[in-house]
Amino acid sequence: MRGGAQQRFLLLPLGLRRAAFEQRRTTGYSRLWGEIETFTRRYGVTRGGHLERFLRPNFKRLLPLRHAFEAEPGQVGAAYFIGGRLAGIELAPTASYWQDLFPILTMYCYGPAALMAERKRWTTERQPLDLEGLTGLDDLERRLGEARASERSARNVAVEALVRANWNQDVEEERAGLRVLSAEHEEWRGQMVRTDDETIYMSLFADVTA
């Protein structure tokens, strides 16, 4: 996964992933050109069916996102939220794989959606901390802890509800004891790789800024 500038084309932006999913059985170099041009127009690029026309003027704004998060020891996946809205769930086979994957996901896949949320002037859904009657630093620390726990709980509920939803799944391929499945649920799309006992790779996504 390492390789400097080549990494930018390893993952499509969130706004193009559904189109790629719908055309996954279509062959041809130009199959996404129309969708790419529509995508770039959303970001103010007037013409062209090449992602470089989007990346070049926005690279400096995307690059900080690559370094904005650090993986926890043993972490193999994450849920991505854009403006407080669940936009994707990603799971990698190993922690080392995730260590390479998640900065690219953050920068090139979900980063453009974050820029679009900013362009649309989304406001965060996070509630301001109640400081009424604050008695001191200990009280402030307690309130911060409670607010963060409540936010984590709400996000966990959103992720769990999505995972437990009634997904339509189709087996795309079977090889060496592994099954590649496509999955669809309402506006959500994705794919996963499963053994008989567990999911070892998963990518579920929805373009929340569409």
trRosetta pair geometry for C-beta under 8 A, 3 or more apart (Angstrom, degrees):
i j d omega theta_ij theta_ji phi_ij phi_ji
1 7 7.0 58 171 -115 71 105
1 10 7.0 71 -143 -142 79 170
1 97 7.9 117 -20 -151 140 60
1 100 3.8 117 66 157 143 129
1 101 6.4 -103 -128 -72 162 59
1 104 6.9 -127 -178 -12 115 146
2 7 7.5 -33 -144 -69 27 120
2 100 6.6 -94 -49 -136 77 115
3 6 4.1 -39 124 55 119 120
3 7 5.7 150 66 -49 82 82
4 7 6.7 -180 88 -3 21 99
5 8 6.1 -29 -176 1 58 112
6 9 6.7 -66 -174 37 52 99
6 10 7.4 68 136 -45 73 97
7 10 5.4 -39 -159 0 51 121
7 104 5.3 -120 174 -108 112 120
7 108 7.5 -165 134 -23 83 145
8 51 7.9 -179 141 120 104 126
8 55 5.9 73 177 -140 140 154
8 108 5.7 167 -148 -99 57 136
9 51 7.2 147 -106 67 86 141
10 104 5.9 -11 69 175 125 148
10 108 7.4 107 57 71 78 157
11 104 5.6 129 9 141 129 104
11 105 6.2 -106 171 -94 176 54
11 108 5.0 126 73 94 100 118
11 109 4.7 -54 140 -59 127 105
12 16 4.4 -106 170 85 122 113
12 17 5.3 158 89 -77 116 70
12 20 5.6 157 15 -22 166 151
12 51 8.0 -135 -131 -88 71 148
12 108 7.9 -164 146 141 5 102
12 109 6.9 61 84 -110 44 81
13 16 5.2 77 63 14 80 101
13 17 7.4 -130 99 -31 39 87
13 39 6.8 139 69 -174 131 140
13 51 7.5 168 -8 -135 110 121
13 54 7.7 -61 -26 115 150 154
13 108 6.5 -107 -78 162 67 63
13 109 6.0 165 -129 -134 33 35
13 111 7.8 -88 -122 63 92 75
13 112 4.2 -10 -142 37 128 146
13 113 7.2 157 -180 -36 94 80
14 17 5.7 -43 -147 4 36 119
14 87 6.4 -8 -144 168 154 121
14 88 6.9 -120 -113 -47 118 130
14 109 5.5 86 -52 170 76 71
14 110 5.7 61 -42 -98 127 49
14 112 6.6 -167 28 69 87 98
14 113 4.5 -9 48 -44 139 127
14 205 6.0 -149 -139 -177 90 129
14 207 5.4 148 141 -103 94 77
14 209 7.8 91 96 26 125 106
15 39 5.0 138 114 -130 122 107
15 42 6.9 -137 -168 56 160 154
15 112 6.4 -88 5 112 112 126
15 113 6.6 164 -40 -79 89 85
15 116 7.3 106 -58 -33 132 156
15 207 5.2 89 -106 -130 52 131
15 209 7.1 -54 -81 69 104 107
15 210 6.9 148 -127 -79 85 87
16 19 5.5 -58 -164 43 59 113
16 20 5.9 58 142 -23 82 106
16 32 6.6 62 -169 -169 118 131
16 35 5.9 118 -133 135 89 117
16 36 6.5 24 -110 -89 136 66
16 39 5.4 -24 -67 -75 99 155
17 20 5.5 -55 -146 39 35 112
17 21 6.2 41 153 -24 67 104
17 109 7.3 41 -54 -149 131 100
17 189 7.2 -180 126 78 96 119
17 205 5.3 9 96 89 151 148
17 207 7.3 168 45 -58 93 99
18 21 5.4 -51 -148 34 34 115
18 22 6.3 31 155 -18 66 105
18 189 5.3 130 -116 18 77 144
18 205 7.6 -137 -58 99 78 103
18 206 7.9 46 -66 -129 120 44
18 207 6.1 -86 -11 -12 123 116
19 22 5.8 -55 -147 37 31 109
19 23 6.3 3 160 4 65 113
19 32 6.1 114 122 -128 122 96
19 35 4.1 125 177 -137 170 162
20 23 6.2 -73 -142 53 28 93
20 24 6.6 63 152 -72 64 77
20 32 6.3 -3 -83 -90 80 136
20 35 8.0 -158 -47 92 66 157
21 24 5.8 -15 -155 -35 32 114
21 182 7.4 134 -166 -146 101 114
21 189 4.5 122 115 153 172 144
21 190 7.6 -50 -111 -65 143 20
21 191 7.6 -168 -123 -35 104 100
22 189 7.9 -77 -49 -119 75 159
23 26 4.2 -49 -172 30 86 125
23 31 5.2 167 158 159 143 125
23 32 6.9 -178 64 -72 150 83
24 182 7.6 -175 47 -95 156 133
26 31 5.0 145 114 -136 119 142
27 31 7.3 -169 131 -51 14 136
28 31 4.6 117 78 -52 97 94
30 33 4.6 -23 -167 -14 80 127
30 49 7.6 42 -151 126 86 149
32 35 4.9 -61 -163 50 72 113
32 36 5.4 78 135 -31 90 100
32 49 7.8 157 112 -179 62 106
33 36 5.7 -56 -145 35 29 112
33 37 6.5 29 157 -19 64 104
33 49 3.5 36 -166 169 82 150
34 37 5.9 -55 -151 34 31 109
34 38 6.6 29 152 -16 64 105
34 49 6.7 -20 -57 -116 24 127
35 38 5.6 -53 -149 37 35 112
35 39 6.2 40 150 -23 66 106
36 39 5.4 -52 -148 35 33 116
36 40 6.3 29 156 -17 67 104
36 48 8.0 -66 122 122 104 65
36 49 4.7 96 76 -165 112 66
36 50 6.7 66 139 -57 143 11
36 51 6.0 -92 -150 -61 122 72
37 40 5.9 -52 -143 37 31 107
37 41 6.4 36 154 -23 63 105
37 47 7.0 -8 -146 -158 107 45
37 48 6.3 174 -110 86 86 31
37 49 4.4 -45 -49 -87 98 75
38 41 5.8 -55 -152 32 30 114
38 42 7.0 39 150 -26 61 99
39 42 5.9 -52 -163 22 34 114
39 43 7.3 11 149 -1 63 105
39 51 8.0 -13 92 -104 133 79
39 54 7.0 -41 120 -62 99 151
40 43 5.8 -67 -158 45 41 103
40 45 3.8 -53 164 66 102 127
40 48 6.2 -44 83 75 164 87
40 49 7.9 -157 11 -108 131 29
40 51 7.5 -164 -69 -116 111 41
40 53 5.4 31 -143 94 151 112
40 54 4.7 -130 -112 -62 90 103
41 44 7.6 87 -169 -46 34 8
41 45 6.3 -92 -77 70 35 68
41 46 7.0 54 -112 -132 79 23
41 47 8.0 39 -80 -76 94 33
42 116 6.8 1 142 -115 117 121
43 54 5.6 76 63 -132 149 102
43 58 6.9 -42 176 -53 142 142
43 112 7.3 -65 -77 -159 139 105
43 115 7.2 33 -123 114 114 126
43 116 7.1 -84 -87 -84 87 90
43 119 7.5 -143 -123 -57 63 164
45 48 6.4 -67 151 47 119 108
45 53 4.9 119 -168 139 147 107
45 54 5.7 -106 -16 -82 150 67
45 57 7.4 171 -82 29 103 133
47 53 7.9 -101 90 -168 46 163
48 53 4.2 113 92 -36 144 163
50 53 5.4 100 77 -9 82 99
51 54 5.4 -54 -164 39 57 108
51 55 5.8 49 143 -20 83 109
52 55 5.4 -57 -133 43 36 108
52 56 5.8 44 168 -32 71 103
53 56 6.6 -35 -133 22 21 111
53 57 8.0 2 169 4 48 102
54 57 7.4 -82 -167 44 28 89
54 58 6.1 -20 163 19 67 127
54 112 7.3 20 158 -117 132 133
55 58 6.2 -89 -140 57 25 91
55 59 5.5 51 167 -69 72 92
55 62 7.6 -55 -141 20 73 151
56 59 6.3 -26 -143 -18 19 114
58 61 5.2 -62 -168 46 69 111
58 62 5.7 64 136 -24 90 107
58 112 7.3 64 133 -106 156 84
58 115 6.4 8 -155 -120 131 170
59 62 5.7 -64 -145 40 32 107
59 63 6.1 43 160 -38 69 103
60 63 5.9 -36 -139 15 30 118
61 64 7.5 -52 -171 22 31 101
61 115 6.1 85 125 -101 132 122
62 65 5.7 -57 -170 27 51 117
62 66 7.4 60 142 -30 74 94
62 107 5.1 90 164 -169 99 83
62 108 7.1 65 178 -80 140 50
62 111 4.5 82 -138 150 93 147
62 112 7.2 -10 -98 -62 121 65
62 115 7.3 -51 -76 -44 82 130
63 66 5.8 -41 -165 12 46 116
63 67 7.7 12 153 5 68 101
63 107 6.9 29 -107 -138 28 125
64 67 6.2 -73 -160 49 44 94
64 68 6.0 64 144 -56 75 102
65 68 5.1 -39 -140 4 39 126
65 106 5.2 -160 149 142 99 98
65 107 4.9 154 87 -99 104 64
65 110 8.0 -155 169 87 143 85
65 111 4.5 164 68 -106 163 113
65 114 6.9 150 -101 49 144 151
66 103 4.6 52 -160 -175 77 103
66 104 7.7 27 -122 -75 98 37
66 106 6.3 150 -102 85 38 110
66 107 4.2 7 -71 -65 85 131
67 103 7.4 27 -66 -133 43 118
68 106 7.0 -155 50 161 102 142
69 102 7.1 -89 95 141 123 120
69 103 7.7 -171 64 -95 91 67
69 106 6.1 -168 29 -100 124 160
71 75 4.5 -150 -172 59 91 130
71 95 7.4 146 151 -167 136 86
71 98 6.1 137 -130 122 147 105
71 99 5.4 -122 37 -102 157 69
71 102 5.9 132 -72 41 112 149
72 75 4.3 103 57 -43 79 119
73 95 7.5 16 -178 -160 44 149
74 95 5.2 -84 -135 -89 27 142
75 78 7.3 28 175 -59 121 91
75 95 6.1 100 59 -130 44 92
75 98 5.9 -133 110 116 78 149
76 91 6.3 33 128 -159 93 71
76 92 5.2 -136 -173 63 74 80
76 93 7.4 -105 -159 98 119 14
76 94 6.6 -107 -117 171 109 10
76 95 5.5 -79 -75 -79 79 59
76 97 7.7 39 -141 64 82 96
76 98 5.0 -163 -137 -37 39 146
77 89 7.2 30 169 176 120 73
77 90 5.4 -170 -150 101 84 59
77 91 3.7 -18 -93 -104 142 59
77 92 6.1 179 -73 12 74 69
77 98 6.5 -105 -57 -113 41 134
77 202 7.4 19 -122 58 144 99
78 89 7.8 -156 101 -145 39 50
78 90 5.8 3 54 56 71 97
78 102 6.3 76 8 -127 132 124
79 86 6.4 -40 177 -136 113 97
79 88 7.2 169 -157 92 50 51
79 89 5.1 -17 -106 -103 76 77
79 90 7.9 172 -88 21 30 68
79 155 6.7 159 91 169 140 108
79 158 7.9 136 171 92 150 102
79 159 4.9 -86 -89 -93 155 126
80 86 7.6 106 81 -158 51 53
80 87 5.0 -60 104 68 97 96
80 88 4.2 10 44 56 115 96
80 89 7.5 -152 17 -70 75 32
80 90 7.0 41 -18 -3 108 108
80 105 7.5 -137 -62 146 141 113
80 106 7.7 -174 -111 -103 123 67
80 110 4.7 -114 -175 -105 150 157
81 84 5.9 0 168 -134 122 14
81 85 6.2 147 -161 65 78 30
81 86 5.7 -42 -101 -91 79 44
81 87 6.3 137 -126 7 23 90
81 155 6.6 -77 -55 -126 143 118
82 85 5.6 -32 68 61 72 89
82 87 4.5 47 0 -35 106 142
82 110 6.7 -153 -68 -168 107 98
82 113 4.9 -70 -103 130 155 114
82 114 5.7 -138 -130 -83 97 63
82 117 5.2 -175 168 -44 102 145
82 122 8.0 68 146 70 83 167
82 208 5.3 169 60 62 120 130
82 209 6.6 -72 128 -44 149 102
83 114 8.0 162 -33 -126 79 62
83 117 4.4 -161 -38 -160 122 141
83 122 4.0 -33 -122 137 148 147
83 123 7.6 86 -155 76 107 24
83 124 6.4 -140 -151 -104 61 49
83 125 7.0 90 154 -14 68 92
83 208 7.5 -158 48 118 104 132
84 124 5.8 118 -35 -163 116 62
84 125 3.3 172 146 25 174 113
84 126 6.6 -160 -84 -35 122 68
85 125 7.7 107 -48 -13 68 137
85 208 4.5 157 112 -166 132 154
86 89 7.7 4 -176 -48 110 90
86 155 7.5 143 -78 -148 100 76
86 158 4.8 -176 -40 146 135 127
86 159 6.6 176 -122 -75 140 63
86 162 6.4 -144 128 -35 154 148
86 206 7.7 54 109 44 77 116
86 208 7.5 148 79 -67 39 140
87 110 6.3 124 100 -128 135 107
87 113 6.1 146 -161 126 158 161
87 205 6.6 9 155 -151 67 74
87 206 6.1 -128 -147 65 50 72
87 207 7.6 38 -151 -118 99 22
87 208 4.7 -95 -96 -3 94 120
88 105 7.9 -153 112 -179 149 118
88 109 7.4 15 -27 136 175 124
88 110 6.3 -123 25 -82 136 117
88 203 7.3 -14 -167 -166 107 70
88 204 6.4 162 -152 89 58 58
88 205 4.2 0 -105 -106 98 79
88 206 7.3 -168 -69 24 62 59
89 159 6.4 119 -94 -141 125 98
89 162 6.9 171 -23 100 137 135
89 163 7.2 167 -151 -72 179 96
89 190 7.9 -9 60 -108 87 163
89 202 6.6 -19 115 121 97 114
89 203 7.6 175 87 -144 58 29
89 204 4.6 9 49 53 95 107
89 205 7.9 -150 28 -66 55 53
90 101 7.5 -159 158 132 133 126
90 102 7.4 153 98 -103 140 80
90 105 5.9 -10 -70 -143 174 162
90 202 7.0 175 -150 92 28 71
90 203 5.5 16 -115 -110 74 73
90 204 7.9 -149 -67 33 46 62
91 192 7.9 24 57 -126 119 97
91 199 6.6 54 98 125 153 111
91 200 7.8 -175 128 153 110 22
91 201 6.1 172 96 -150 85 30
91 202 4.0 34 37 42 115 94
91 203 7.5 -139 33 -59 67 51
92 95 7.9 127 88 -91 117 18
92 97 4.3 -167 167 103 126 109
92 98 3.9 -179 44 -71 142 81
92 101 5.4 166 -83 31 140 150
92 102 7.9 -99 -21 -49 136 87
92 201 6.5 11 -132 -116 32 79
93 97 5.4 50 53 28 82 158
93 193 8.0 -27 -74 74 103 129
93 200 4.8 26 -112 167 85 98
93 201 5.7 -30 -54 -65 83 91
94 97 4.6 99 56 6 81 103
94 98 6.9 -146 96 -4 45 87
95 98 5.6 -55 -148 38 34 113
95 99 6.3 45 151 -30 65 101
96 99 5.4 -44 -149 25 34 119
96 100 7.1 27 154 -10 61 101
97 100 6.2 -63 -161 39 33 104
97 101 5.9 21 151 -16 70 118
98 101 5.4 -63 -134 43 33 108
98 102 5.6 30 175 -30 75 108
99 102 7.1 -37 -123 21 15 103
100 103 7.7 -75 -177 30 28 97
100 104 7.5 5 149 -1 63 117
101 104 6.0 -79 -164 44 40 106
101 105 5.9 37 152 -22 80 111
102 105 5.3 -50 -141 38 39 115
102 106 6.0 41 160 -23 69 105
103 106 5.7 -55 -146 37 31 113
103 107 6.1 19 160 -11 67 112
104 107 6.1 -58 -138 43 28 102
104 108 5.6 -19 -179 23 68 115
104 109 7.4 63 131 -9 66 100
105 108 7.3 -72 -118 53 12 78
105 109 4.7 -33 -155 33 56 129
105 110 6.3 32 153 1 75 103
106 109 7.4 17 -24 49 10 87
106 110 5.8 -42 -134 54 37 109
106 111 6.1 70 145 -52 52 95
107 111 4.7 4 -165 -29 29 146
108 111 6.2 12 -48 31 14 118
108 112 7.5 14 -171 -17 35 102
109 112 7.7 -100 157 24 14 96
109 205 7.9 -97 173 -114 120 147
110 113 5.4 -56 -160 39 52 115
110 114 6.4 57 144 -25 76 100
111 114 5.5 -54 -152 32 35 113
111 115 6.6 35 152 -18 67 101
112 115 5.4 -50 -150 34 38 114
112 116 6.4 39 151 -20 67 102
113 116 5.4 -50 -148 35 36 113
113 117 6.5 41 151 -22 65 100
113 207 6.9 -151 -106 -144 122 68
113 208 6.8 77 -173 49 131 86
113 209 5.1 178 -152 0 83 130
114 117 5.6 -48 -149 33 34 113
114 118 6.6 35 150 -17 63 103
115 118 5.6 -54 -153 37 34 113
115 119 6.3 39 147 -24 66 104
116 119 5.2 -48 -145 34 36 116
116 120 6.3 26 156 -10 67 105
116 209 4.2 94 107 165 130 158
117 120 5.9 -59 -146 44 30 104
117 122 4.3 -45 -176 20 88 136
117 208 8.0 14 -78 97 113 104
117 209 5.6 -112 -63 -94 73 121
118 121 7.3 30 -180 -79 36 35
118 122 7.2 -68 -72 33 28 88
120 209 6.8 -179 -1 -150 142 100
126 151 6.5 6 -120 -109 94 132
127 147 7.4 -135 74 -145 95 108
129 143 6.1 101 -168 136 108 117
129 144 6.7 -12 -120 -89 142 66
129 147 5.6 -67 -105 -59 89 163
130 143 6.8 -127 65 -160 78 133
131 134 4.8 -30 -170 -35 73 128
131 140 7.8 12 -121 -108 89 91
131 143 7.7 144 -93 111 53 166
134 139 5.5 162 -158 104 67 128
134 140 6.0 40 -155 -70 122 85
134 143 7.6 -74 -109 -3 97 151
135 138 7.8 -35 89 64 96 88
135 139 4.4 107 49 -23 85 153
136 139 5.2 101 53 12 62 102
136 140 7.1 -113 112 -5 36 93
137 140 5.4 -53 -146 37 35 114
137 141 6.2 38 155 -21 67 103
138 141 5.7 -51 -148 34 31 112
138 142 6.5 33 152 -20 63 104
139 142 5.7 -53 -150 35 32 113
139 143 6.4 29 154 -17 65 106
140 143 5.9 -57 -147 38 30 108
140 144 6.3 32 154 -19 65 107
141 144 5.8 -54 -147 36 30 112
141 145 6.4 32 154 -20 63 107
142 145 5.8 -57 -152 36 30 112
142 146 6.4 27 154 -17 65 107
143 146 5.7 -53 -146 37 32 111
143 147 6.3 33 155 -20 66 106
144 147 5.8 -55 -146 36 30 110
144 148 6.3 26 157 -16 65 108
145 148 6.0 -58 -146 39 28 107
145 149 6.2 27 156 -18 64 109
146 149 5.7 -55 -145 37 29 111
146 150 6.3 31 155 -20 64 106
147 150 5.8 -55 -149 35 29 111
147 151 6.4 28 153 -18 64 106
148 151 5.7 -54 -147 36 33 111
148 152 6.3 34 154 -18 66 105
149 152 5.7 -53 -147 37 31 111
149 153 6.3 34 154 -22 64 107
150 153 5.7 -54 -148 35 30 114
150 154 6.5 31 154 -20 64 104
151 154 5.8 -52 -149 33 32 110
151 155 6.5 26 155 -14 64 107
152 155 5.9 -60 -149 40 31 107
152 156 6.2 33 154 -21 67 107
153 156 5.6 -54 -146 35 30 113
153 157 6.4 34 154 -22 64 103
154 157 5.7 -52 -152 32 31 113
154 158 6.7 32 150 -19 63 104
155 158 5.6 -50 -150 34 37 113
155 159 6.4 34 153 -16 67 104
156 159 5.8 -55 -148 38 33 109
156 160 6.1 30 156 -17 67 109
157 160 5.9 -56 -142 40 28 109
157 161 6.2 31 157 -22 64 108
158 161 5.9 -54 -147 34 26 111
158 162 6.6 23 156 -16 61 107
159 162 5.9 -61 -154 36 30 108
159 163 6.3 25 155 -16 67 109
160 163 5.8 -57 -144 39 31 109
160 164 6.0 16 161 -7 66 115
161 164 6.1 -67 -143 47 25 102
161 165 6.7 50 151 -54 61 92
162 165 5.6 -31 -156 -9 34 119
162 185 7.6 148 -161 90 75 146
162 188 7.0 136 -158 -78 111 165
162 204 7.2 152 149 128 125 148
165 185 5.0 95 115 -167 132 154
165 186 7.8 -70 173 3 151 108
165 188 7.9 103 71 42 152 146
166 185 6.8 145 80 -122 51 112
167 183 4.8 -7 178 -164 131 104
167 184 6.8 138 -163 64 77 34
167 185 4.6 -68 -105 -54 70 116
167 188 8.0 -70 -112 93 99 121
168 183 7.0 147 77 -155 51 51
168 184 4.7 -21 60 62 103 91
168 185 6.9 164 13 -71 74 62
169 181 5.0 5 -171 178 105 127
169 182 6.9 163 -150 81 54 48
169 183 5.0 -12 -99 -100 81 78
169 184 8.0 180 -74 21 41 65
170 181 6.5 154 75 -156 37 74
170 182 5.1 -7 56 54 92 97
171 174 6.4 6 176 -49 125 98
171 179 5.5 -60 -132 -166 104 112
171 180 7.3 100 -164 73 61 53
171 181 5.6 -44 -99 -98 48 79
172 180 4.5 -60 64 105 105 99
172 181 6.4 168 3 -110 89 20
172 182 5.4 89 -50 -23 116 94
172 191 7.3 -22 2 -135 145 115
173 179 7.4 164 86 -154 50 47
173 180 4.3 17 51 40 92 118
174 178 7.1 172 -151 87 51 48
174 179 5.2 -13 -102 -103 81 73
174 180 7.6 -146 -68 20 38 73
175 178 5.8 -20 70 59 65 92
175 180 7.9 11 19 -10 96 104
177 195 6.0 14 146 -133 97 90
177 196 7.4 -64 -171 -17 92 94
178 193 5.6 -2 -176 -174 115 101
178 194 7.1 146 -157 74 65 35
178 195 6.2 -48 -102 -84 63 66
178 200 7.7 -68 -126 40 112 129
179 193 7.1 159 79 -154 46 52
179 194 5.1 -22 60 63 98 87
179 195 7.7 151 15 -97 84 20
180 191 6.6 1 -176 -176 87 114
180 192 7.7 171 -151 87 48 39
180 193 5.5 -21 -98 -100 66 78
181 191 6.6 163 86 -155 50 64
181 192 5.3 -13 59 60 98 84
181 193 7.6 170 18 -88 76 28
181 194 6.4 11 -1 7 121 113
182 189 7.8 -25 -173 -169 92 84
182 190 7.5 157 -159 92 54 39
182 191 5.4 -35 -104 -99 55 82
183 188 7.7 -27 120 124 94 100
183 189 7.1 143 86 -166 64 40
183 190 4.9 -19 63 71 105 85
183 191 6.6 170 13 -91 87 28
183 192 6.3 33 -17 0 128 105
183 204 6.7 -45 85 -102 129 99
184 188 6.9 155 -157 91 42 68
184 189 5.6 -5 -105 -109 74 67
184 190 8.0 170 -75 28 42 63
185 188 4.6 -4 66 60 83 114
187 206 4.8 77 113 -142 98 118
187 207 7.7 -106 162 43 115 68
188 204 5.9 12 -178 -178 117 98
188 205 7.0 155 -149 78 74 27
188 206 4.7 -60 -92 -63 67 109
189 204 7.5 174 91 -148 31 59
189 205 6.4 -28 66 63 75 76
189 206 7.4 129 16 -84 68 63
190 202 6.9 36 157 -178 131 74
190 203 5.2 -166 -152 100 100 58
190 204 3.6 -63 -48 -101 163 53
190 205 5.9 131 -80 11 97 69
191 202 7.7 -167 99 -142 45 45
191 203 5.9 9 54 54 74 94
192 199 5.4 -38 -178 -147 127 113
192 201 6.2 168 -155 93 55 64
192 202 4.2 1 -110 -105 101 77
192 203 7.3 -179 -77 23 61 56
192 204 7.9 -2 -56 -52 103 90
193 199 7.2 117 76 -161 49 65
193 200 5.4 -52 96 65 99 89
193 201 4.0 33 32 45 108 105
193 202 7.7 -133 27 -61 62 53
194 198 6.9 -165 -148 101 74 33
194 199 5.1 -40 -98 -100 86 61
194 200 7.0 152 -109 11 31 78
195 198 5.7 17 47 48 101 68
195 200 6.5 57 -13 -20 96 117
199 202 5.4 23 163 -49 129 117
207 210 4.2 72 112 -36 113 110
